[in-house]
Amino acid sequence: MKLDVKLDVKLDVKQGPYRLFVTVRMPQVIPGWPPDGGRMVWLRTKEPLIASRPMSFTFSVENKDGEPAIDLQPYLGMAGHAEFVSKDLSVFAHVHPAGSVPMAALGQAGASNESHAGMSMALASAAMPAKVSFPYGFPRPGEYRIFVQIKRAGEIETGVFDARVQ
């Protein structure tokens, strides 16, 4: 997909420096993505997101008819990967469905090469559900962007979601 954006900005300022931040709001379903017209949906409650509280973030992958996608595959040995990034870029967390454990800690715990973050690499041959969940707790209030990556029919797809945390 190619997206062309033109932005003309004129500022009448007396002194600086200044930083300009631009937020581009994309429709939930981008024409042509994914190729089959499906979408990724954040299954969230109406409850506010609260900092310093562990939560589970669940995302559903649907085909063009709104039915659960049946062609999900493991991506790097996992059901998916998520990144939680604060607007000011001071927070970046790469999270797996079973949580994220530092590799050094896995080594010290005697974990084998057959598993990563509590997930068996045997997952590669298993049928994948159309939902993937990630445990995470925002460290502080603010605006965040969540990137969720899954693999469908051999293609990596990324869902992008905005979150406001209290």
URTA-V412930 format. One record per backbone hydrogen bond with DSSP energy under -0.5 kcal/mol. NH is the residue of the N-H (numbers start at 1). CO is the residue of the C=O. Records with the same first field share a line. If there is no record, write none. Layout:
NH->CO  CO
This chain:
5->3
9->7
13->11
21->19
24->22
25->23
26->24
30->28
31->29
33->30
37->34
39->62
41->60
43->41  58
44->42
49->164
50->48
52->138
53->50
55->136
57->134
58->56
59->132
60->41
61->130
62->39  60
63->67
66->63
69->61
73->151
75->78
76->74
78->75
81->149
82->95
83->147
84->93
85->83  145
86->91
87->143
89->86
93->84
95->82  93
97->80
99->96
101->99
106->102
107->103
108->104
109->105
110->107
111->106
115->112
116->119
119->116
121->114
123->120
124->121
125->122
126->123
128->72
132->59
134->57
135->96
136->55
142->165
144->163
145->85
146->161
147->83
148->146  159
149->81
150->157
151->73
152->155
153->71
155->152
157->150
159->148
161->146
163->144
165->142  163
166->49
